[in-house]
Amino acid sequence: MASLEEAVDKAWRLLKKSKYAVAFTGSGISAEAGIPTFRGPDGLWKKYRPEELATPEAFARDPVRVWKWYAWRIGLVLNAEPTISHRVLASLEEMGLLKTVVTQNVDGLHQRAGSRNVIELHGSILRARCTVCGYKWSIERKPRDDELPLKCSRCGGLARPDVVWFGEPLPRGALEAAYREFSRADLVIVVGTSGVVEPAGSLPLITVRRGGSLINVNLEENRYSSIAAVNYYGRSTVFFSRLHERIRESVS
Ligand code: APR
């Protein structure tokens, strides 16, 4: 495992040398913004059963219960601020050193940090979708309990969070766009993901199979550790704060 200095130095060298770098992020990049991850010691799936809250069957069984859980998460997301990790990825895009962020997250923090080219593989918790007419609209505040389940403002039909639940296909456009990005990339920087959920988790492997390099920033070992050119095991804000300084040193 590389030390912080070694990891940042190597990552910066790979970024400068890369022709097409792509970021792949999971809930770990938003953990320090106060948004819980899914697995690990204090992960959401330790407290809640995903099949009771994040499946179409769960929603059909009890839409209010599912909406209450999402309303709670919407509240967390709206109160959260992007971290330095989100912001450094946005500035790397600004510098032309990062082409796209492909995220499994539904919290919109990459966009709020200034990233413009973001592919949301699992949808957005800040969007609702009508289960009848398909109409979509953004959610700007935490829904009140008495408003649940949300109804479509167009047809009055039952609305659902516009996210991907277990057992559901990913939005076609997003998955195809992500395949294109990883097929084109010569560098992928993976941040804050266990990588266990498919098909998202396998996407970075496309880049590595084509001879690209992988930078892995995560609290602990994950499925990418054995194929990474550099592994940094620690909080992503520590890595990205140091990378931010490194970028400033090299452009000043
Ligand atoms: N800095 C860096 N990494 C972190 C931090 C942090 N501060 N905190 C946690 N992590 C790491 C954990 O070690 C873990 O490996 O982030 C990873 C989060 O993994 P998961 O909780 O499995 O989240 P994720 O990989 O995003 O899950 C993928 O699963 O439940 C579904 O749809 C959901 O998009 C989600 C998908």
Boltz pocket constraint, residues with backbone or C-beta under 6 A from the ligand:
constraints:
  - pocket:
      binder: B
      contacts: [[A, 25], [A, 26], [A, 27], [A, 28], [A, 29], [A, 31], [A, 32], [A, 37], [A, 38], [A, 39], [A, 40], [A, 43], [A, 104], [A, 105], [A, 122], [A, 164], [A, 191], [A, 192], [A, 193], [A, 194], [A, 195], [A, 196], [A, 197], [A, 217], [A, 218], [A, 219], [A, 220], [A, 221], [A, 222], [A, 234], [A, 235], [A, 236], [A, 237]]
      max_distance: 6.0
